[in-house]
């Protein structure tokens, strides 16, 4: 079963500020960085798979991303240059990674003994990099570079000691991954006048979700971004998918469906439910606008063959559905995905699980702030309304309400 401490560990990354020893125009958090990294990893790996015909183990990529995320959260107090220096020493790396695996063993074994074993094996692996690991590493440096470009602008007077060394090291690490076609194309696109087009335009646009605050009109601690929220939902959805015995494709859809379900908000901003529900028909109007904006401004940045999947993730995002290969219109399901529908070839997606994780994230945000003493009425009302909807819910046999009870 998913433990409260594991959920809190994931959420704690929303409070971990990055670049806090540099001047910066916005707050970058570890949760937002890791979300951006996973979207970039999806772009890199998919491009390798479809443009170069390479086999991608998507479960390995997703779990590798989660493993690296958990590893970094546990070791967050170690400054990045020191962290990378330690990781270069085989003896120190093994000791540190073993300690992290031991530290998380109780929570991960409670979720799944096999998952805990894969986590330990991933951290202690010392062989050649798989395509999935290399995609994650390239995405890590690209996401760091995307943030650093803002930091560098504010430090471009070279008054910051070591800023040029940091810039050179990031560039060196990225250039080591230019054999990945998407990385090479994105780096080349950054230097073009129409740099807002293509894959770089897409990942850059997605990064802007890190500047959008959730509950924007309500004081909270911590102030979470839409981008960080997406990863929180995706990780929760993946954990629940493991609990429910989801097939590999269903786990893939639930993770990336969670990671991309709010993608239209980069164009419309996060509109809170009380506003959407205040005027009859307003929610439908917003949905129609989001769909039009996606078609006109976001989907053209991606290869044609990817666009239907993005629609699958962002339209009717909270409905259970299946969409076998060769079928253009998904079948929306009224109930849970049945056992006979839990097959890769049917491409199942648990929209109800993603919705429950989305609402659990909002519930935790409200509960956390209230517990820390910042408790405006909007948070208290939101928490109460969310619990009334999901506090006793069971979805695909999983006791979702128990996760809400953790944070009552």
C-alpha positions as CSV (number, residue, x, y, z in Angstrom):
1,X,0.0,0.0,0.0
2,X,1.1,3.6,-0.7
3,X,2.3,5.1,2.6
4,X,1.7,8.6,3.8
5,X,5.5,9.2,4.2
6,X,6.1,8.2,0.5
7,X,3.5,10.7,-0.7
8,X,5.0,13.4,1.6
9,X,8.5,12.7,0.3
10,X,7.3,13.3,-3.3
11,X,5.4,16.5,-2.3
12,X,8.3,17.8,-0.3
13,X,10.1,18.5,-3.6
14,X,7.6,21.4,-4.1
15,X,9.4,23.2,-1.2
16,X,12.9,22.5,-2.5
17,X,14.1,25.7,-4.2
18,X,16.7,25.5,-6.9
19,X,19.4,28.0,-7.7
20,X,18.9,29.6,-4.3
21,X,22.5,30.8,-4.3
22,X,22.0,32.7,-7.6
23,X,19.9,35.7,-8.5
24,X,16.8,34.5,-10.3
25,X,13.6,36.1,-11.7
26,X,11.3,33.3,-10.6
27,X,11.3,30.4,-8.1
28,X,12.4,27.1,-9.6
29,X,11.6,24.0,-7.5
30,X,12.9,20.5,-7.7
31,X,9.4,19.2,-8.4
32,X,9.0,21.5,-11.4
33,X,12.5,20.7,-12.7
34,X,11.8,16.9,-12.5
35,X,8.4,17.4,-14.2
36,X,10.1,19.3,-17.1
37,X,12.8,16.6,-17.2
38,X,10.3,13.8,-17.6
39,X,8.4,15.6,-20.4
40,X,11.8,16.2,-22.2
41,X,12.7,12.5,-21.7
42,X,9.3,11.5,-23.3
43,X,10.2,13.7,-26.3
44,X,13.8,12.4,-26.6
45,X,12.9,8.7,-26.3
46,X,9.8,8.9,-28.6
47,X,11.9,10.7,-31.3
48,X,14.5,8.0,-31.0
49,X,11.9,5.3,-31.3
50,X,9.9,6.7,-34.2
51,X,12.5,8.5,-36.2
52,X,15.3,6.1,-35.8
53,X,13.4,2.8,-35.2
54,X,14.9,2.1,-31.8
55,X,13.1,0.0,-29.2
56,X,12.0,1.9,-26.1
57,X,11.2,0.2,-22.8
58,X,8.8,2.8,-21.5
59,X,8.4,1.2,-18.1
60,X,12.1,1.4,-17.6
61,X,12.1,5.1,-18.6
62,X,9.2,6.0,-16.3
63,X,10.6,4.1,-13.3
64,X,14.1,5.3,-14.0
65,X,12.8,8.9,-13.9
66,X,10.9,8.2,-10.6
67,X,14.0,6.5,-9.1
68,X,16.3,9.4,-10.0
69,X,13.7,11.8,-8.7
70,X,13.4,10.0,-5.3
71,X,17.2,9.7,-5.1
72,X,17.7,13.5,-5.6
73,X,14.9,14.4,-3.1
74,X,16.6,12.3,-0.4
75,X,20.0,13.9,-1.1
76,X,18.7,17.5,-1.7
77,X,20.9,19.0,1.0
78,X,24.0,18.2,-1.0
79,X,24.8,21.1,-3.4
80,X,24.8,20.0,-7.0
81,X,28.6,20.4,-7.7
82,X,29.4,18.4,-4.6
83,X,26.7,15.8,-5.4
84,X,28.1,15.3,-8.9
85,X,31.7,15.1,-7.5
86,X,30.6,12.4,-5.1
87,X,28.8,10.5,-7.9
88,X,32.1,10.4,-9.9
89,X,33.9,8.4,-7.2
90,X,32.8,4.7,-7.5
91,X,33.3,4.0,-3.8
92,X,31.5,7.0,-2.5
93,X,28.7,6.6,-5.1
94,X,28.0,3.0,-4.0
95,X,28.0,3.9,-0.3
96,X,25.7,6.9,-0.9
97,X,23.3,5.0,-3.2
98,X,23.1,2.1,-0.8
99,X,22.2,4.5,2.0
100,X,19.4,6.0,-0.1
101,X,18.1,2.6,-1.0
102,X,18.1,1.6,2.7
103,X,16.4,4.9,3.6
104,X,13.5,4.4,1.2
105,X,13.2,0.6,1.6
106,X,10.3,0.6,4.1
107,X,8.1,2.8,2.0
108,X,9.0,1.2,-1.4
109,X,8.7,-2.3,-0.1
110,X,5.2,-1.4,1.3
111,X,4.3,-0.3,-2.2
112,X,5.9,-3.3,-3.9
113,X,8.9,-5.5,-2.9
114,X,9.7,-5.9,-6.6
115,X,9.6,-2.1,-7.1
116,X,12.0,-1.6,-4.1
117,X,14.4,-4.2,-5.6
118,X,14.3,-2.4,-8.9
119,X,15.1,0.9,-7.2
120,X,18.1,-0.6,-5.4
121,X,19.4,-2.3,-8.6
122,X,18.9,1.0,-10.6
123,X,21.0,3.0,-8.1
124,X,23.7,0.4,-7.8
125,X,24.0,-0.3,-11.6
126,X,27.5,0.5,-12.8
127,X,27.5,-0.7,-16.4
128,X,26.8,0.9,-19.8
129,X,23.9,3.4,-20.1
130,X,20.7,2.0,-21.7
131,X,18.9,4.2,-24.2
132,X,16.3,5.0,-21.5
133,X,19.0,6.1,-18.9
134,X,20.7,8.2,-21.6
135,X,17.4,9.8,-22.5
136,X,16.8,10.7,-18.9
137,X,20.3,12.0,-18.4
138,X,20.1,14.2,-21.5
139,X,16.7,15.5,-20.3
140,X,18.2,16.3,-17.0
141,X,20.8,18.5,-18.5
142,X,18.4,20.1,-21.0
143,X,15.9,21.0,-18.2
144,X,18.8,22.4,-16.1
145,X,20.0,24.4,-19.2
146,X,16.4,25.8,-19.7
147,X,16.4,27.1,-16.1
148,X,20.0,28.3,-16.3
149,X,19.3,30.5,-19.3
150,X,17.1,32.6,-17.0
151,X,19.7,32.6,-14.2
152,X,22.5,33.5,-16.6
153,X,20.6,36.5,-17.9
154,X,20.5,37.9,-14.4
155,X,24.2,37.1,-13.8
156,X,25.5,38.0,-17.2
157,X,27.6,40.9,-15.8
158,X,29.9,38.0,-14.6
159,X,29.7,39.4,-11.1
160,X,28.7,35.9,-9.9
161,X,31.8,33.9,-9.1
162,X,31.9,30.6,-11.1
163,X,28.9,31.5,-13.3
164,X,30.9,30.9,-16.5
165,X,32.3,27.6,-15.2
166,X,28.7,26.4,-14.5
167,X,27.6,27.5,-18.0
168,X,30.5,25.6,-19.6
169,X,29.9,22.5,-17.6
170,X,26.2,22.4,-18.5
171,X,27.0,22.9,-22.2
172,X,29.6,20.1,-22.1
173,X,27.2,17.6,-20.5
174,X,24.5,18.4,-23.1
175,X,26.9,18.1,-26.0
176,X,27.8,14.6,-24.9
177,X,24.2,13.6,-25.7
178,X,24.0,15.1,-29.2
179,X,24.0,11.6,-30.7
180,X,20.4,11.6,-29.6
181,X,18.6,13.1,-32.6
182,X,16.0,15.1,-30.6
183,X,18.7,16.6,-28.5
184,X,20.7,17.7,-31.5
185,X,17.6,19.2,-33.2
186,X,16.5,21.1,-30.1
187,X,20.0,22.6,-29.5
188,X,20.1,23.6,-33.1
189,X,16.7,25.2,-32.9
190,X,17.7,27.3,-29.9
191,X,20.0,29.3,-32.2
192,X,17.4,29.9,-35.0
193,X,15.3,33.1,-35.4
194,X,12.1,30.9,-35.2
195,X,13.3,29.0,-32.1
196,X,9.7,28.8,-30.8
197,X,8.9,26.2,-33.4
198,X,9.4,22.4,-33.3
199,X,10.4,20.3,-30.4
200,X,12.4,23.0,-28.6
201,X,9.3,25.3,-28.9
202,X,7.2,22.6,-27.3
203,X,9.5,21.8,-24.3
204,X,10.1,25.6,-23.8
205,X,6.3,26.2,-23.8
206,X,5.8,23.4,-21.3
207,X,8.5,24.9,-19.1
208,X,6.4,28.0,-18.7
209,X,3.9,26.1,-16.6
210,X,6.6,26.4,-13.9
211,X,5.8,30.1,-13.7
212,X,2.0,29.5,-13.2
213,X,1.0,29.3,-9.6
214,X,-1.9,27.1,-8.5
215,X,-4.6,28.6,-6.3
216,X,-3.2,31.9,-7.6
217,X,-5.7,34.1,-5.7
218,X,-5.2,32.2,-2.4
219,X,-2.1,32.6,-0.1
220,X,-0.6,29.1,0.6
221,X,2.6,27.4,1.9
222,X,4.3,26.3,-0.3
223,X,3.2,28.0,-3.5
224,X,3.1,25.1,-6.0
225,X,3.3,25.5,-9.8
226,X,1.2,23.8,-12.4
227,X,4.3,22.1,-13.8
228,X,5.3,20.6,-10.4
229,X,1.6,19.6,-9.9
230,X,1.7,17.6,-13.1
231,X,4.6,15.3,-11.9
232,X,3.0,14.9,-8.5
233,X,-0.2,13.6,-10.2
234,X,1.7,11.4,-12.6
235,X,3.8,9.7,-9.9
236,X,0.6,9.1,-7.7
237,X,-1.2,7.7,-10.7
238,X,1.7,5.4,-11.5
239,X,1.8,4.1,-7.9
240,X,-1.9,3.4,-7.9
241,X,-1.6,1.7,-11.4
242,X,0.9,-0.6,-9.8
243,X,-1.5,-1.4,-7.0
244,X,-4.3,-2.2,-9.4
245,X,-2.3,-4.5,-11.6
246,X,-2.4,-2.3,-14.7
247,X,-0.8,-3.6,-17.9
248,X,2.3,-1.8,-19.2
249,X,0.5,0.4,-21.7
250,X,-2.1,1.4,-19.1
251,X,0.7,2.4,-16.7
252,X,2.3,4.4,-19.5
253,X,-1.0,6.1,-20.3
254,X,-1.7,6.9,-16.6
255,X,1.7,8.3,-16.0
256,X,2.0,10.5,-19.1
257,X,-1.7,11.2,-19.0
258,X,-1.2,12.6,-15.5
259,X,2.0,14.4,-16.6
260,X,0.3,16.2,-19.5
261,X,-3.3,16.5,-18.5
262,X,-3.1,20.2,-17.7
263,X,-1.0,21.0,-20.8
264,X,-3.7,23.4,-22.2
265,X,-3.3,25.6,-19.1
266,X,-0.1,26.9,-20.6
267,X,-2.4,28.9,-22.9
268,X,-5.4,29.5,-20.6
269,X,-3.8,29.6,-17.1
270,X,-5.1,27.6,-14.1
271,X,-8.8,28.5,-13.7
272,X,-10.1,27.4,-10.3
273,X,-13.2,25.3,-10.0
274,X,-15.4,27.9,-8.3
275,X,-14.8,30.2,-11.2
276,X,-15.5,27.5,-13.8
277,X,-18.7,26.5,-12.0
278,X,-19.9,30.0,-11.3
279,X,-21.6,30.5,-14.7
280,X,-23.6,27.8,-16.4
281,X,-21.8,26.6,-19.5
282,X,-18.5,28.4,-18.7
283,X,-16.6,25.2,-18.1
284,X,-17.7,23.9,-21.6
285,X,-16.7,27.2,-23.2
286,X,-13.3,27.0,-21.6
287,X,-12.9,23.4,-22.8
288,X,-13.8,24.4,-26.3
289,X,-11.3,27.2,-26.2
290,X,-8.6,24.9,-24.8
291,X,-9.1,22.4,-27.6
292,X,-8.9,25.1,-30.3
293,X,-5.8,26.6,-28.7
294,X,-4.2,23.2,-28.6
295,X,-4.8,22.6,-32.3
296,X,-3.6,26.0,-33.3
297,X,-0.6,26.6,-31.0
298,X,0.7,23.5,-29.3
299,X,0.1,20.4,-31.5
300,X,1.8,22.0,-34.6
301,X,5.1,22.0,-32.6
302,X,5.0,18.2,-32.5
303,X,5.4,15.6,-35.3
304,X,2.1,14.7,-36.9
305,X,2.2,11.1,-35.5
306,X,2.3,12.3,-31.9
307,X,-0.7,14.6,-31.9
308,X,-3.4,12.0,-31.5
309,X,-1.8,10.8,-28.3
310,X,-1.6,14.3,-26.9
311,X,-5.4,14.6,-27.7
312,X,-5.9,11.3,-25.9
313,X,-4.2,12.7,-22.8
314,X,-5.8,16.2,-22.8
315,X,-9.4,15.7,-24.1
316,X,-11.9,14.0,-21.7
317,X,-8.8,13.7,-19.5
318,X,-10.8,12.5,-16.5
319,X,-12.8,9.8,-18.3
320,X,-11.8,6.1,-18.4
321,X,-11.3,5.1,-22.0
322,X,-9.8,2.6,-24.5
323,X,-8.5,3.3,-28.0
324,X,-7.2,0.3,-29.9
325,X,-4.6,0.8,-32.6
326,X,-6.1,2.0,-35.9
327,X,-9.1,3.6,-34.1
328,X,-9.3,7.4,-34.3
329,X,-12.1,8.0,-31.7
330,X,-11.6,6.7,-28.1
331,X,-14.3,4.7,-26.5
332,X,-15.4,6.5,-23.3
333,X,-16.3,4.1,-20.5
334,X,-18.9,4.7,-17.8
335,X,-17.4,2.4,-15.2
336,X,-14.0,1.1,-14.2
337,X,-11.7,-0.6,-16.8
338,X,-12.6,-4.2,-16.7
339,X,-10.1,-7.1,-16.4
340,X,-10.7,-8.1,-20.1
341,X,-9.9,-4.4,-21.1
342,X,-6.7,-4.4,-19.2
343,X,-4.6,-5.2,-22.3
344,X,-1.9,-3.3,-24.1
345,X,-3.6,-3.6,-27.4
346,X,-6.7,-1.8,-26.1
347,X,-4.6,1.2,-25.0
348,X,-6.5,1.7,-21.7
349,X,-6.3,5.0,-19.7
350,X,-7.7,5.5,-16.2
351,X,-9.1,9.0,-16.3
352,X,-10.8,8.5,-13.0
353,X,-7.5,7.6,-11.3
354,X,-5.9,10.7,-12.8
355,X,-8.8,12.9,-11.6
356,X,-8.6,11.4,-8.1
357,X,-4.8,12.0,-8.0
358,X,-5.4,15.6,-9.3
359,X,-7.9,16.2,-6.5
360,X,-5.7,14.5,-3.9
361,X,-2.8,16.8,-4.9
362,X,-5.1,19.9,-4.3
363,X,-6.3,18.4,-1.0
364,X,-2.7,17.9,0.2
365,X,-1.8,21.4,-0.9
366,X,-4.7,22.8,1.2
367,X,-4.0,20.5,4.1
368,X,-0.3,21.2,4.2
369,X,-0.8,25.0,4.2
370,X,-3.5,24.8,6.9
371,X,-1.2,22.6,9.1
372,X,1.5,25.3,8.7
373,X,-0.9,28.0,9.9
374,X,-1.8,29.7,6.6
375,X,-5.5,28.8,6.4
376,X,-7.6,31.2,4.4
377,X,-11.3,30.3,4.1
378,X,-10.9,29.2,0.4
379,X,-8.5,26.5,1.5
380,X,-10.7,25.2,4.3
381,X,-13.7,25.2,1.9
382,X,-11.7,23.5,-0.8
383,X,-10.4,20.8,1.5
384,X,-13.9,20.1,2.9
385,X,-15.4,19.9,-0.6
386,X,-12.7,17.6,-1.9
387,X,-13.0,15.2,1.0
388,X,-16.8,15.0,0.6
389,X,-16.3,13.9,-3.0
390,X,-13.3,11.5,-2.6
391,X,-13.0,10.7,1.1
392,X,-14.8,7.4,0.7
393,X,-14.0,6.6,-2.9
394,X,-12.9,3.3,-4.3
395,X,-11.6,3.4,-7.9
396,X,-10.8,0.2,-9.8
397,X,-10.8,-1.6,-6.5
398,X,-8.2,0.8,-4.9
399,X,-9.3,2.5,-1.7
400,X,-8.6,6.1,-2.8
401,X,-10.3,7.5,0.2
402,X,-7.6,6.1,2.4
403,X,-5.0,8.4,0.8
404,X,-7.3,11.4,1.6
405,X,-7.6,10.2,5.2
406,X,-3.8,10.4,5.6
407,X,-4.1,14.2,5.3
408,X,-7.4,14.9,7.1
